[in-house]
Amino acid sequence: HGSRCEGAEPNCAELERVDSGARGRGFSPRGKGLRHQVGWEIGEDERIAAQSTAERMMTSLAIVLGALCAMCALDSAAASVVKTVRAVASRDSDGDSFGPKVERQIWNNVNQGVKELVRTENDEIGVLDSVGNIRAYKVETGEEIQSLDVSSVGVRNPLAFSMDGKIALASYSFYDPDNLENVCLVSSLTGRNFFIFQARQAGRRIEEIALNPSQNHEFFVLVTYDASAEANSPLPTLRRTQVELYSYTLSSDGEVEEIWFSHALNLSDTFDSLTSLGGADNCHLQWSHTDTSVFYVTSLLSDSLWEMRVKFDGRNSQIEASPRRVTSVGAGSIIALMRVSFDGKRAAVLNLPAVDYSEIRMIMLADGSDIYRRNFSISGDGVVSCLGFHYNSELLYAGFGLRGIEPDRVDYPMLLSADGASAWGIELNGSESGSCSGVEFAAGKTTFVTASTREILFPVPSPPASNITIYDANAGGGGDDGGGDGGGDDGVCFPMDASVIVRGGASRRLDELAIGDEIADGSGGFSVVHTFGHREIGPTATMHTFVALHWGNNTQNSSGRAVALGVLHLSSNHLLYVDGSLKPARNVRVGEILRRQIVDGDGTMHTELVRIVAARQVRKLGLVNPHTMSGEILVEGIHVSCYTQTINSRIAHAMLAPLRAVYALTQLDALCGMLNSALPAWVYRTARSLRTLSL
């Protein structure tokens, strides 16, 4: 550090004092322990001199090691990826761990996509595929318990699906301007027989369905609309929302015997009409997990979430006449998705207030009050395609999908913590998994199920491919079978969309950075990028695990929670300045202080202290780690090192001295980009040994 201070950098003296104090505090306990063990004392001056001599020896050895490493890096074998220490676990601020791992795949299909995915109280999985076939599986074993091919029935264009432990129920649309009514198909899980029926009133379309989960009540509800043909359009226009209650009976061997209509109730619509575009995607029904006489509904024509209650009385059962409006998302908006938590206390809705972004709202069902709101940019994050509550009823999964718009994009589900911040993301199982079309937990179960569909519409349509995978939500590590990692990828540094400040004060993404660029390094000045430790960018970039450090000041929201004003993503072992000393990201805790620099309007650098308000793990795309001549850098304005905990930062900086010398003489990357994966394994092992000796 002393050699880097010789350029009279503005804040160097202050940093030297902080580092010296940290070293004194760090070595004092060891000195006492040594005196106690061997019975003699070392004077302070002698101890410092011995330490300085050891550091000089280690630095000299590291320079030699660095030269050898540079030569080895020219060999292709030196560019092989080395994974070293794995992070221990992903943790939210409350300490609960979550590290999903693939348990089994139960369906892999190259010809059909997944239209709907459901999970029953009996821990069964139901699938409605893109052509309308129905399948059911046991989660515990993956055994198929039903497979119903509807091609012989003549139904097509599946809309909605529901399943309980007894029957499966699906609705289909013909999109025929001469016949605007659609149908429902009811089948027992044995698959030996099925019923087809239409809405009770002619001209009404069935857009959503939900079976009552109770073993004591054999009922289901439908949402239907008046449908009318419009001139020059094959699609119907929907008006007047109605919720209908039906009941059914089963024979002794579990076959459906009879279905009858019990009651119907109109909802208050916000909008007069809407052209149907397969509208069940924006119309939702769900029964409560804790009170099976209560269900929740959203309509295509309403901006509200409604709570409705059934008074059960056999064939005379009725929907109570005064539904309760839980919340409204506001005029001009619609609720595109809705899920209710397992404890019956919360609901999550997806609001579409504008064409370019969506908003997830977590609310309390008792009074409709917001727990949090989280916005997602459609162009940047993707379209939120499904929601699923974690079994603890507080965490929420949000799945994304942009198939057909960006055919090369592979989307994945993201876990949102209890305050709406990103806590974890996993790549869906399979290299071509596509967009997430379903995420399902079950009460009291530690597994969850995802459905993913890959369907390319542009530039050339292709048949959809899909898979359904069961994950263990409590696994600590992912291994090599496609699950989530147990922690941050060691040594991968930063995601490719992280930003730095270049000379002149402009912000630049790491995947746009080049050798020779001058970037802010935390000293108040700028340092040249002479090589990259990693540079995985562009279409070939893959997902990796990073620690997300959310920082803010003392600002709080109405609930008294600290407000995050920014976030830094970096690898779990990467070093950053915390309370003035270097610390790996995995060990940073809420409340600790980071040093942030920003560019003022006149182009000067302004320093401020910010506080960690949350520390979590997420999955993000790409790996980039620029190495500057000074060995330090500002990322998202936060002062960090270019190095990780794997190797002592001083030794690591000395190891790259030959590379800096080559750049100083030639203005070229000494490794020609071949250090983009990792140093050879023997370098890490030797450096760790040297680091141990130096301590």
RONUFI-639103 format. One record per residue (C-alpha): z, y, x. Coordinates in steps of 0.05 Angstrom, whole numbers, m for minus. Layout:
BEGIN
{site {Z, Y, X}},
...
//
This chain:
BEGIN
{site {0, 0, 0}},
{site {15, 46, 58}},
{site {m57, 42, 83}},
{site {m82, 63, 14}},
{site {m37, 124, 16}},
{site {m71, 153, 77}},
{site {m125, 187, 35}},
{site {m73, 237, 9}},
{site {m82, 212, m62}},
{site {m44, 255, m112}},
{site {7, 204, m138}},
{site {13, 160, m77}},
{site {80, 185, m52}},
{site {111, 174, m120}},
{site {83, 103, m124}},
{site {108, 88, m53}},
{site {178, 107, m73}},
{site {175, 62, m134}},
{site {148, 3, m94}},
{site {199, 12, m38}},
{site {256, 13, m89}},
{site {228, m49, m122}},
{site {225, m86, m56}},
{site {296, m67, m37}},
{site {323, m91, m103}},
{site {281, m154, m99}},
{site {304, m176, m30}},
{site {377, m156, m32}},
{site {402, m218, m71}},
{site {366, m264, m23}},
{site {399, m230, 36}},
{site {468, m240, 6}},
{site {453, m313, m8}},
{site {431, m324, 64}},
{site {494, m293, 94}},
{site {537, m335, 48}},
{site {502, m400, 67}},
{site {498, m395, 144}},
{site {559, m351, 157}},
{site {526, m293, 194}},
{site {499, m226, 171}},
{site {433, m192, 182}},
{site {434, m116, 189}},
{site {390, m76, 141}},
{site {345, m50, 197}},
{site {335, m119, 226}},
{site {319, m147, 158}},
{site {267, m94, 144}},
{site {237, m103, 213}},
{site {233, m178, 204}},
{site {202, m169, 136}},
{site {150, m120, 163}},
{site {132, m168, 220}},
{site {124, m225, 170}},
{site {80, m182, 125}},
{site {36, m162, 184}},
{site {29, m235, 204}},
{site {11, m255, 133}},
{site {m39, m199, 128}},
{site {m73, m220, 193}},
{site {m77, m292, 170}},
{site {m103, m269, 103}},
{site {m160, m230, 136}},
{site {m181, m292, 173}},
{site {m175, m332, 109}},
{site {m217, m279, 73}},
{site {m272, m285, 124}},
{site {m273, m360, 117}},
{site {m273, m353, 42}},
{site {m332, m305, 44}},
{site {m372, m356, 84}},
{site {m352, m412, 37}},
{site {m372, m371, m23}},
{site {m444, m372, 2}},
{site {m443, m446, m11}},
{site {m457, m464, m84}},
{site {m396, m509, m86}},
{site {m352, m449, m75}},
{site {m376, m420, m141}},
{site {m348, m477, m183}},
{site {m299, m455, m236}},
{site {m227, m470, m219}},
{site {m174, m468, m273}},
{site {m105, m460, m242}},
{site {m39, m448, m277}},
{site {m43, m451, m353}},
{site {m3, m402, m395}},
{site {57, m435, m429}},
{site {47, m417, m502}},
{site {20, m365, m550}},
{site {78, m326, m581}},
{site {85, m272, m633}},
{site {139, m219, m625}},
{site {188, m262, m664}},
{site {179, m320, m615}},
{site {143, m368, m662}},
{site {91, m407, m623}},
{site {21, m423, m649}},
{site {m30, m460, m607}},
{site {m80, m499, m648}},
{site {m112, m563, m622}},
{site {m167, m607, m651}},
{site {m138, m669, m684}},
{site {m200, m700, m714}},
{site {m268, m683, m744}},
{site {m278, m712, m813}},
{site {m348, m689, m830}},
{site {m408, m669, m788}},
{site {m473, m657, m824}},
{site {m539, m631, m799}},
{site {m572, m621, m867}},
{site {m520, m587, m911}},
{site {m475, m528, m904}},
{site {m405, m520, m935}},
{site {m404, m479, m998}},
{site {m330, m489, m1016}},
{site {m271, m522, m981}},
{site {m205, m538, m1017}},
{site {m140, m573, m999}},
{site {m97, m605, m1052}},
{site {m22, m612, m1060}},
{site {m32, m686, m1044}},
{site {m61, m667, m976}},
{site {m133, m684, m992}},
{site {m194, m644, m973}},
{site {m250, m629, m1022}},
{site {m319, m605, m1001}},
{site {m375, m576, m1042}},
{site {m436, m575, m998}},
{site {m495, m527, m1001}},
{site {m537, m572, m1045}},
{site {m479, m586, m1093}},
{site {m455, m655, m1072}},
{site {m380, m668, m1076}},
{site {m339, m703, m1023}},
{site {m264, m716, m1015}},
{site {m223, m739, m955}},
{site {m152, m756, m937}},
{site {m126, m706, m885}},
{site {m79, m755, m852}},
{site {m132, m809, m837}},
{site {m199, m775, m849}},
{site {m216, m830, m898}},
{site {m270, m812, m949}},
{site {m244, m823, m1020}},
{site {m303, m795, m1059}},
{site {m377, m780, m1047}},
{site {m417, m756, m1108}},
{site {m491, m744, m1099}},
{site {m513, m696, m1155}},
{site {m588, m702, m1142}},
{site {m595, m753, m1199}},
{site {m557, m707, m1246}},
{site {m606, m649, m1239}},
{site {m555, m594, m1224}},
{site {m568, m546, m1167}},
{site {m546, m480, m1136}},
{site {m470, m493, m1131}},
{site {m425, m435, m1148}},
{site {m352, m454, m1148}},
{site {m307, m514, m1135}},
{site {m236, m538, m1148}},
{site {m200, m604, m1137}},
{site {m130, m632, m1148}},
{site {m102, m701, m1137}},
{site {m138, m727, m1199}},
{site {m206, m696, m1210}},
{site {m259, m651, m1178}},
{site {m292, m594, m1216}},
{site {m355, m556, m1195}},
{site {m399, m505, m1228}},
{site {m475, m497, m1217}},
{site {m526, m444, m1234}},
{site {m600, m455, m1249}},
{site {m622, m382, m1241}},
{site {m672, m395, m1296}},
{site {m689, m331, m1336}},
{site {m703, m374, m1397}},
{site {m636, m409, m1393}},
{site {m580, m365, m1366}},
{site {m524, m413, m1380}},
{site {m496, m453, m1322}},
{site {m456, m518, m1325}},
{site {m393, m550, m1299}},
{site {m389, m621, m1273}},
{site {m322, m657, m1277}},
{site {m311, m721, m1239}},
{site {m252, m766, m1226}},
{site {m237, m778, m1153}},
{site {m259, m849, m1161}},
{site {m330, m822, m1172}},
{site {m345, m875, m1225}},
{site {m359, m826, m1281}},
{site {m367, m752, m1293}},
{site {m374, m701, m1350}},
{site {m422, m642, m1354}},
{site {m405, m585, m1401}},
{site {m422, m512, m1413}},
{site {m379, m452, m1431}},
{site {m354, m454, m1502}},
{site {m396, m394, m1524}},
{site {m472, m392, m1517}},
{site {m496, m340, m1467}},
{site {m434, m341, m1423}},
{site {m437, m359, m1349}},
{site {m383, m397, m1312}},
{site {m370, m361, m1246}},
{site {m302, m388, m1221}},
{site {m257, m448, m1234}},
{site {m187, m470, m1215}},
{site {m149, m534, m1232}},
{site {m75, m530, m1245}},
{site {m39, m563, m1186}},
{site {19, m591, m1227}},
{site {23, m665, m1239}},
{site {52, m651, m1308}},
{site {m5, m608, m1335}},
{site {m78, m628, m1338}},
{site {m109, m560, m1348}},
{site {m159, m515, m1314}},
{site {m183, m444, m1322}},
{site {m251, m413, m1318}},
{site {m276, m342, m1310}},
{site {m338, m329, m1352}},
{site {m383, m270, m1366}},
{site {m433, m251, m1419}},
{site {m501, m260, m1387}},
{site {m566, m227, m1408}},
{site {m636, m225, m1378}},
{site {m663, m161, m1349}},
{site {m736, m143, m1347}},
{site {m773, m162, m1283}},
{site {m713, m198, m1254}},
{site {m698, m272, m1249}},
{site {m623, m256, m1242}},
{site {m577, m245, m1302}},
{site {m534, m184, m1313}},
{site {m460, m200, m1324}},
{site {m414, m163, m1372}},
{site {m346, m172, m1404}},
{site {m298, m215, m1363}},
{site {m264, m272, m1400}},
{site {m213, m323, m1375}},
{site {m216, m390, m1411}},
{site {m164, m446, m1412}},
{site {m185, m519, m1419}},
{site {m148, m585, m1418}},
{site {m170, m656, m1404}},
{site {m144, m726, m1411}},
{site {m150, m785, m1363}},
{site {m153, m859, m1379}},
{site {m104, m909, m1350}},
{site {m151, m922, m1291}},
{site {m158, m848, m1275}},
{site {m225, m834, m1308}},
{site {m239, m769, m1347}},
{site {m239, m785, m1422}},
{site {m240, m718, m1458}},
{site {m244, m643, m1446}},
{site {m227, m590, m1497}},
{site {m221, m515, m1502}},
{site {m151, m486, m1513}},
{site {m153, m409, m1509}},
{site {m190, m349, m1481}},
{site {m169, m278, m1462}},
{site {m211, m218, m1444}},
{site {m195, m177, m1381}},
{site {m200, m102, m1375}},
{site {m264, m88, m1335}},
{site {m271, m29, m1288}},
{site {m347, m34, m1284}},
{site {m394, m41, m1343}},
{site {m441, m93, m1312}},
{site {m465, m125, m1248}},
{site {m526, m164, m1229}},
{site {m505, m235, m1210}},
{site {m520, m256, m1139}},
{site {m482, m321, m1139}},
{site {m422, m280, m1159}},
{site {m368, m332, m1151}},
{site {m362, m307, m1080}},
{site {m330, m244, m1107}},
{site {m292, m275, m1166}},
{site {m229, m314, m1151}},
{site {m176, m356, m1186}},
{site {m113, m386, m1156}},
{site {m53, m418, m1188}},
{site {16, m402, m1160}},
{site {46, m454, m1114}},
{site {117, m441, m1139}},
{site {106, m430, m1214}},
{site {48, m471, m1241}},
{site {47, m433, m1306}},
{site {23, m371, m1268}},
{site {m46, m358, m1239}},
{site {m80, m299, m1206}},
{site {m151, m275, m1219}},
{site {m200, m224, m1193}},
{site {m265, m207, m1230}},
{site {m333, m184, m1207}},
{site {m325, m127, m1256}},
{site {m255, m105, m1237}},
{site {m222, m70, m1178}},
{site {m156, m104, m1194}},
{site {m115, m166, m1180}},
{site {m86, m194, m1244}},
{site {m27, m240, m1256}},
{site {m34, m284, m1318}},
{site {14, m334, m1349}},
{site {2, m396, m1391}},
{site {49, m420, m1446}},
{site {38, m495, m1446}},
{site {39, m531, m1513}},
{site {m10, m588, m1509}},
{site {m76, m572, m1543}},
{site {m45, m508, m1570}},
{site {m31, m479, m1500}},
{site {m47, m405, m1493}},
{site {m56, m351, m1441}},
{site {m4, m298, m1454}},
{site {m35, m235, m1483}},
{site {m12, m183, m1433}},
{site {m35, m197, m1362}},
{site {0, m158, m1307}},
{site {m42, m115, m1260}},
{site {m12, m130, m1191}},
{site {m53, m80, m1153}},
{site {m117, m40, m1155}},
{site {m161, m28, m1094}},
{site {m190, 36, m1123}},
{site {m251, 60, m1160}},
{site {m316, 41, m1128}},
{site {m286, m18, m1090}},
{site {m285, m92, m1106}},
{site {m240, m149, m1085}},
{site {m285, m198, m1049}},
{site {m232, m250, m1030}},
{site {m162, m268, m1053}},
{site {m108, m317, m1031}},
{site {m35, m327, m1052}},
{site {19, m350, m1003}},
{site {55, m416, m1009}},
{site {122, m383, m1024}},
{site {91, m344, m1082}},
{site {113, m277, m1055}},
{site {50, m249, m1022}},
{site {m24, m243, m1034}},
{site {m80, m225, m987}},
{site {m142, m191, m1014}},
{site {m207, m169, m981}},
{site {m227, m100, m1004}},
{site {m299, m75, m995}},
{site {m291, 1, m998}},
{site {m355, 16, m959}},
{site {m419, m17, m935}},
{site {m400, m17, m861}},
{site {m329, m44, m861}},
{site {m280, m87, m900}},
{site {m205, m83, m908}},
{site {m154, m139, m912}},
{site {m93, m119, m952}},
{site {m29, m160, m951}},
{site {13, m142, m1012}},
{site {78, m163, m1045}},
{site {63, m196, m1112}},
{site {128, m170, m1143}},
{site {107, m97, m1142}},
{site {38, m93, m1110}},
{site {65, m55, m1049}},
{site {27, m60, m984}},
{site {55, m101, m926}},
{site {m3, m80, m883}},
{site {m77, m61, m883}},
{site {m126, m82, m830}},
{site {m198, m57, m825}},
{site {m257, m96, m796}},
{site {m323, m66, m776}},
{site {m380, m108, m804}},
{site {m426, m91, m746}},
{site {m373, m105, m693}},
{site {m325, m157, m722}},
{site {m371, m190, m773}},
{site {m364, m204, m847}},
{site {m297, m233, m867}},
{site {m319, m297, m902}},
{site {m254, m332, m919}},
{site {m178, m324, m919}},
{site {m124, m377, m912}},
{site {m48, m370, m910}},
{site {m9, m403, m855}},
{site {42, m453, m881}},
{site {99, m404, m864}},
{site {70, m357, m917}},
{site {71, m297, m870}},
{site {13, m308, m822}},
{site {m59, m305, m847}},
{site {m124, m334, m822}},
{site {m188, m293, m831}},
{site {m254, m328, m819}},
{site {m318, m291, m802}},
{site {m391, m303, m814}},
{site {m457, m267, m801}},
{site {m506, m324, m805}},
{site {m578, m303, m816}},
{site {m565, m232, m794}},
{site {m548, m250, m722}},
{site {m574, m322, m713}},
{site {m544, m330, m643}},
{site {m475, m309, m664}},
{site {m419, m361, m668}},
{site {m361, m335, m709}},
{site {m290, m360, m710}},
{site {m225, m354, m749}},
{site {m173, m304, m726}},
{site {m99, m311, m740}},
{site {m66, m247, m764}},
{site {8, m239, m751}},
{site {60, m215, m802}},
{site {43, m142, m788}},
{site {m33, m151, m789}},
{site {m45, m150, m714}},
{site {m90, m204, m682}},
{site {m45, m260, m658}},
{site {m95, m316, m641}},
{site {m167, m336, m649}},
{site {m199, m404, m640}},
{site {m270, m426, m628}},
{site {m291, m473, m683}},
{site {m302, m544, m660}},
{site {m373, m557, m638}},
{site {m421, m517, m596}},
{site {m462, m495, m655}},
{site {m407, m487, m706}},
{site {m433, m423, m736}},
{site {m395, m380, m786}},
{site {m328, m399, m815}},
{site {m334, m418, m888}},
{site {m263, m443, m901}},
{site {m192, m446, m873}},
{site {m140, m487, m909}},
{site {m66, m500, m896}},
{site {m18, m539, m941}},
{site {55, m526, m957}},
{site {100, m561, m908}},
{site {42, m587, m866}},
{site {30, m567, m794}},
{site {m44, m583, m796}},
{site {m99, m538, m821}},
{site {m172, m551, m836}},
{site {m233, m508, m821}},
{site {m304, m512, m847}},
{site {m361, m481, m809}},
{site {m434, m474, m826}},
{site {m493, m456, m782}},
{site {m552, m432, m823}},
{site {m607, m390, m792}},
{site {m650, m351, m840}},
{site {m686, m304, m792}},
{site {m734, m303, m758}},
{site {m750, m375, m778}},
{site {m708, m411, m831}},
{site {m675, m475, m808}},
{site {m634, m529, m845}},
{site {m559, m514, m845}},
{site {m511, m554, m802}},
{site {m437, m558, m813}},
{site {m372, m592, m794}},
{site {m302, m599, m821}},
{site {m246, m604, m770}},
{site {m171, m616, m774}},
{site {m127, m578, m725}},
{site {m55, m588, m705}},
{site {m24, m519, m714}},
{site {36, m534, m669}},
{site {m1, m560, m608}},
{site {17, m524, m544}},
{site {m50, m533, m509}},
{site {m122, m547, m524}},
{site {m144, m594, m468}},
{site {m218, m605, m465}},
{site {m231, m628, m535}},
{site {m248, m562, m566}},
{site {m181, m537, m589}},
{site {m147, m472, m574}},
{site {m116, m460, m506}},
{site {m42, m463, m498}},
{site {m43, m394, m467}},
{site {m86, m344, m429}},
{site {m141, m369, m383}},
{site {m116, m359, m313}},
{site {m154, m310, m269}},
{site {m207, m291, m320}},
{site {m183, m219, m321}},
{site {m215, m177, m377}},
{site {m261, m188, m437}},
{site {m330, m159, m429}},
{site {m320, m104, m482}},
{site {m260, m74, m445}},
{site {m273, m3, m420}},
{site {m262, 37, m357}},
{site {m270, 111, m339}},
{site {m327, 128, m292}},
{site {m333, 190, m249}},
{site {m347, 248, m295}},
{site {m297, 224, m348}},
{site {m343, 180, m391}},
{site {m320, 112, m417}},
{site {m361, 51, m399}},
{site {m356, m22, m420}},
{site {m343, m73, m366}},
{site {m407, m111, m382}},
{site {m446, m47, m367}},
{site {m412, m35, m300}},
{site {m451, m44, m235}},
{site {m437, m49, m160}},
{site {m429, 21, m132}},
{site {m401, 53, m195}},
{site {m341, 97, m184}},
{site {m285, 84, m233}},
{site {m215, 111, m243}},
{site {m163, 70, m206}},
{site {m96, 98, m229}},
{site {m85, 142, m169}},
{site {m113, 204, m204}},
{site {m179, 192, m168}},
{site {m237, 143, m167}},
{site {m254, 81, m127}},
{site {m321, 45, m117}},
{site {m335, m24, m146}},
{site {m356, m68, m88}},
{site {m358, m137, m120}},
{site {m339, m175, m183}},
{site {m287, m231, m185}},
{site {m318, m254, m251}},
{site {m378, m230, m290}},
{site {m393, m273, m350}},
{site {m431, m228, m397}},
{site {m491, m228, m444}},
{site {m516, m283, m490}},
{site {m485, m338, m446}},
{site {m414, m309, m450}},
{site {m362, m355, m483}},
{site {m295, m344, m517}},
{site {m232, m341, m474}},
{site {m158, m329, m487}},
{site {m127, m263, m468}},
{site {m60, m230, m475}},
{site {m64, m170, m522}},
{site {m14, m115, m504}},
{site {m10, m66, m561}},
{site {19, 1, m539}},
{site {41, 65, m573}},
{site {92, 121, m570}},
{site {151, 131, m615}},
{site {109, 138, m678}},
{site {131, 94, m736}},
{site {101, 77, m804}},
{site {136, 82, m871}},
{site {167, 14, m861}},
{site {198, 35, m795}},
{site {151, m8, m753}},
{site {124, 20, m688}},
{site {51, 42, m694}},
{site {3, 14, m642}},
{site {m44, 68, m616}},
{site {m84, 23, m569}},
{site {m90, m46, m539}},
{site {m104, m75, m470}},
{site {m133, m146, m465}},
{site {m125, m183, m399}},
{site {m112, m252, m372}},
{site {m41, m279, m375}},
{site {m32, m279, m299}},
{site {m64, m211, m287}},
{site {m20, m159, m255}},
{site {m7, m91, m285}},
{site {43, m35, m272}},
{site {103, m43, m319}},
{site {161, 6, m310}},
{site {131, 24, m243}},
{site {126, m47, m214}},
{site {72, m100, m216}},
{site {83, m154, m268}},
{site {39, m210, m297}},
{site {15, m196, m368}},
{site {48, m260, m394}},
{site {117, m233, m376}},
{site {109, m164, m409}},
{site {158, m153, m466}},
{site {161, m106, m525}},
{site {194, m40, m506}},
{site {171, m39, m433}},
{site {134, 21, m406}},
{site {62, 25, m382}},
{site {28, 82, m345}},
{site {m33, 110, m380}},
{site {m84, 161, m355}},
{site {m133, 199, m399}},
{site {m186, 251, m384}},
{site {m170, 321, m409}},
{site {m222, 367, m438}},
{site {m232, 401, m370}},
{site {m246, 334, m336}},
{site {m178, 327, m302}},
{site {m135, 265, m307}},
{site {m72, 269, m349}},
{site {m16, 217, m342}},
{site {30, 194, m397}},
{site {79, 138, m408}},
{site {68, 91, m467}},
{site {111, 34, m494}},
{site {93, m38, m511}},
{site {100, m48, m587}},
{site {71, m119, m592}},
{site {47, m173, m544}},
{site {4, m229, m570}},
{site {m55, m274, m552}},
{site {m126, m270, m578}},
{site {m194, m300, m564}},
{site {m248, m252, m540}},
{site {m317, m257, m511}},
{site {m336, m256, m437}},
{site {m301, m250, m370}},
{site {m307, m189, m323}},
{site {m264, m169, m264}},
{site {m289, m112, m221}},
{site {m259, m106, m151}},
{site {m251, m34, m126}},
{site {m242, m11, m55}},
{site {m170, 9, m71}},
{site {m154, m57, m106}},
{site {m131, m21, m170}},
{site {m164, 2, m234}},
{site {m153, 35, m302}},
{site {m173, m10, m360}},
{site {m168, 22, m430}},
{site {m132, 77, m392}},
{site {m76, 31, m369}},
{site {m60, 25, m294}},
{site {m71, m47, m271}},
{site {m85, m86, m207}},
{site {m151, m121, m192}},
{site {m111, m184, m177}},
{site {m71, m238, m212}},
{site {m5, m271, m198}},
{site {m40, m332, m170}},
{site {m42, m300, m102}},
{site {4, m245, m75}},
{site {m33, m180, m89}},
{site {m26, m155, m17}},
{site {m53, m220, 11}},
{site {m109, m221, m40}},
{site {m129, m150, m22}},
{site {m128, m167, 52}},
{site {m171, m229, 38}},
{site {m226, m184, 11}},
{site {m225, m137, 71}},
{site {m288, m169, 101}},
{site {m324, m158, 35}},
{site {m303, m86, 32}},
{site {m327, m77, 104}},
{site {m395, m106, 87}},
{site {m402, m60, 28}},
{site {m381, 1, 69}},
{site {m436, m14, 120}},
{site {m492, m37, 73}},
{site {m474, m12, 3}},
{site {m487, m83, m21}},
{site {m444, m136, m54}},
{site {m427, m182, 4}},
{site {m427, m243, m41}},
{site {m490, m225, m80}},
{site {m452, m241, m145}},
{site {m432, m311, m123}},
{site {m358, m298, m130}},
{site {m366, m291, m206}},
{site {m329, m355, m222}},
{site {m271, m368, m176}},
{site {m249, m376, m104}},
{site {m249, m447, m76}},
{site {m188, m487, m94}},
{site {m165, m494, m22}},
{site {m161, m418, m17}},
{site {m112, m415, m75}},
{site {m70, m471, m47}},
{site {m67, m440, 23}},
{site {m52, m371, m5}},
{site {5, m398, m47}},
{site {34, m431, 15}},
{site {29, m366, 54}},
{site {61, m329, m4}},
{site {119, m378, m5}},
{site {130, m372, 70}},
{site {129, m295, 66}},
{site {185, m297, 16}},
//
